[in-house]
Amino acid sequence: MRHSTDLDFYLARATQARNEADAATLGHVRERCQRSQAAWEALADRAARTLRMRDEHDRLKAVAVAAAEAEAELAK
């Protein structure tokens, strides 16, 4: 799977939010940081899913091109 700078960014922000939650002394601040972490992790999950889907699309496209080339070669 390719790696995305968006995915890296989302994961870094999730880590930062988790660290802030761990360091928070006030309950409402900790909860806010935990919600932020969950949101960043959801974005990271979506970015990773998108990358997997693109990779699969590219793979299928390459298979289709190879099949078309093989078929054209047989038609000669």
C-alpha positions, -999 to 999 in steps of 0.1 A, spaced: 0 0 0 12 35 -8 16 59 20 -1 93 20 11 125 36 -26 130 46 -25 97 64 8 106 81 -7 139 92 -39 123 106 -19 97 125 4 124 139 -26 145 151 -42 114 167 -10 107 186 -8 143 197 -44 143 209 -37 111 228 -7 126 244 -26 157 254 -54 136 268 -29 116 289 -14 149 302 -47 166 309 -56 171 345 -91 184 340 -118 158 330 -135 179 303 -101 187 287 -92 150 287 -126 141 271 -122 168 244 -87 154 236 -101 119 234 -129 130 211 -103 148 190 -82 116 189 -112 95 178 -119 120 150 -83 120 137 -82 82 139 -114 81 118 -99 103 92 -68 82 92 -89 50 87 -107 67 58 -74 78 42 -60 43 46 -91 28 30 -89 52 1 -53 42 -5 -62 5 -4 -91 11 -29 -68 30 -52 -42 3 -51 -68 -23 -59 -82 -2 -87 -47 3 -102 -40 -35 -99 -73 -43 -117 -65 -17 -144 -31 -33 -149 -46 -67 -152 -72 -55 -177 -45 -38 -198 -23 -69 -198 -53 -90 -208 -61 -66 -237 -25 -67 -248 -24 -105 -247 -57 -107 -266 -44 -82 -293 -12 -103 -296 -33 -135 -302 -54 -117 -328 -23 -110 -350 
